Each structure stands twice: as structure tokens, then as C-alpha cells.
């Protein structure tokens, strides 16, 4: 089976991008188990979506897969990783190395997904180091210079709500294009900047509705 030509930047909806990440995780498990080919039905079941949705998402890459045989696991995983920008480790910074930020910095799974948190920023760097943070922790005054020097495009934001917007403004002005926001506030950013919000209290509130 021929591999499709290397694809350029594709205009893919945000929700589809999220699903591609899930498909890639499933494909990684299949590769680890020595599976070479997977059907759309099997992959969709593993990802928790309907087969028609999976086929629609993969159609962004053009005609791919063979009827009756399915998708080649290794090739499909490579194409998705290239589309998501995961073929090389992407540098990430974290701003706000308090209790939550420090816990995230101790997480060992970022590298497996193609990301490397290369530095943190906090108003009290020594306190962050005392929490067991193993990467360099810088004062906020060094934020802009570090971003521009290292070409960082992604940031995790874990600062208090009252300073979240001002810090986000600084990040965007310095060149950050994507923010994973753990502060419970809706950030106002330019249209070409992507913000994914992680509001833990809100998620618990949603779960609480189903608890009787």
C-alpha cells in the first residue's frame, strides 16, 4: 500500500483535531502490540466514536486505507503525528508553578505525546524548586526574552485568576500561539491564538449532575 504524499497544513475543525489526538493514542497502543492493520470499526470503537465519524475525520487526508483491509497502523499514525506537529518534540513553557503548576511539571507523560516542558516561570522560583520541580524556574521578568530566544509557541497557564489575562497578554505579545489555561477565566485573545480551558471545578460540577 502506498503512503499518501506528505501533506501540508490542512484546515481541520478544532473538534476533529481533538479526535485525531485520540486516534493517535489508540494507534500507538496497536503498534506496541504488533498490530499492522486496523479496520475503521475497530479503531472507532477504541476511540469511542462512530465509524462514520472516524472515516470523515480521516478523509481530510484524502483517499486512505483499503476497503476490506482497513488502515495501515504505522503509516496512519505517522500521518496524524505529522499533521498534529508531533514528529519532533515541541517546546512548552509553564507559567505559575504553584501547587497545581508544580504537579503538572512532575508529570512524566508529556514527552510521550511529543511535548517538552523546557522551563517554568513563577514569582517565587525558589518555592517552586522546593516542590520538586526538576526544570529551570525563572522569574516572570525573563518571560518574553525566553520565549523569543527559544521560539516557544505553546504555554501552560496556571496563575491566579486576577492576573491570568495580563499574563496571557504578555504571552501572546511575545509570540505564544497556543495556551492551555488552568485559570478559571475566559481569556480574551486574538483570533489567531488558540486557548484550551481546563476548569477543574466546572468539570466536577458537570459530573455532579449525574451523581444521585
Secondary structure, DSSP 8 states (H G I E B T S, - for coil): -------------HHHHHHHHHHHHHHHHHHHTT--EE-HHHHHHHHTS-HHHHHHHHGGG-S-SBTTTBEEHHHHHHHHHHHTT-SS-EEEEEE--SHHHHHHHT-S-TGGGTEEEEEEE-TTHHHHHHTT--S-EE-GGGHHHHHHHHT--EEEE---HHHHHHHHHHHHHHT--EEEE-SSS-----TTSEEEE--HHHHHHHHHHT--
